[in-house]
Structures are given as C-alpha cells and as structure tokens.
Amino acid sequence: MTSFHLITDDEFAQFSAVLRENGWREQDFELQEEELDQAQAEVETCTGQLGIRNLLTQAVEVYRLGPGWEWVGDFARDLSNGRFGQPPRKSPRL
C-alpha cells in the first residue's frame, strides 16, 4: 500500500468500503496525495489535495485534504452520481 502523509488509515478504510459498496475495487483507482506548502498556504495545519483517478474510465477528481474537509464523503457522492463512470460488470459464474 502507498504511504500517505495526510490521509489517515481510517479515511483509507472508509474509501475502500465506499468502493466495495458501489461495486468497484481498490485497484480500479489511483490516489495521488499532494501536501500544500504551509509557508504559501499561511496556515498552521497540514492541508493538501488528493487526486483520484479511475484507471478504467480515466475520470479524475481532486479533493481537499486536512482538518475540516470530508474528502471521503465528497468522493462517495461523486462515485454514486456516476462521475467516475460505472463499475465493470462481473461475469456470471458457471
């Protein structure tokens, strides 16, 4: 698993659960965390951005990270609204 600085283990577990609930797999998505330069942001807390890309549809969205931001909920809404496309259909078992 990729090591993150701003994404907590709990948030990642929630992200994984949202994927499963919507018929997706973790390997269908790529996450890229970017920590904002705190000197430029002029804040004392760690903040950043998270780019999430669906590797099957190539759809990309960027979410804010840090205290006060609920990126997992925002991602869940986007996923259920079809912003990342539809999950691949599972082939029937014979």
N, C-alpha and C positions, 0 to 999 in steps of 0.2 A: 504494500500500500504506500502511496505517496505521503510524504511528511508535509504537514501544513503548519503554519505559524499562527494563523488567526482562526481557522476552522477547528472547532472543538471535536473531540471524539463523539460526544453526544449529538452534535449537529450532523456529523457524517453518518451516524447510525440512523438519525431521522431521515436524512437524504436517501439512504439505502432503502428504508422502509417505504418511503413515498414512491420510489421506483418500482419496487415489488408490487405495491398496491395498484399501480397503474399498468402493470404488465411489461415493464422494462427491466433490464439487467444493468448492473453497475458498469459492465464492460461496454455497454452501448454509449456511455458518456465519458467525456474527458473534462476534468476540472483543472483550472489554472488560477491559482491564488496570486494576487499582487498586493503586497503591503505598500501603503502610501507612505511617502517620505514625511515623517512627522514634522520636520522643520518647515516644509512647504505647507502642510495641512494646518499648522498653527493650532494643534490640539495636543492634549497630553495622553489621550488614549490611543491604542493601536487601532487603526482603521485600514480598510483596503477594499479591494474589489475581487470578485470571483467571476471568472468567465466559465460558463458551462456550454460545452459543445456536444451535440448529438452526433456521434460518429456515423450513424446510418443516414440521417437526413441532412447533416451539416448545418442544422439550425443552431444559432448561438445567441445567448443572452448574457448580460453582465449584471451582477447583483452587488450591492454594497455590503461590506463586512464590518463587524465591530459592534460595540455596545449600542443598543437601540435599533439595530437593523435585524430583521427577521427573514434572512435570505431563504431559509428552507420553506417557509410559508409562501413566499413570493414564487419560488420555484414550483412548489406544488400547484399553485393556481395556474401558472403558465403551462405546466405539464397537462393538467386536466382540461385546460382550454384549447389544447392542440397546438400550442405554439412550437412544440418540438416535433410535431408530426404524430403519427400513430405507431404504437408498438408493433413489432413484427408478429405476424400470426404464428402460433405454434402449430407445427404439423401434427395431425392426429396420429395417435399411437396405433399400431396394427396389432 
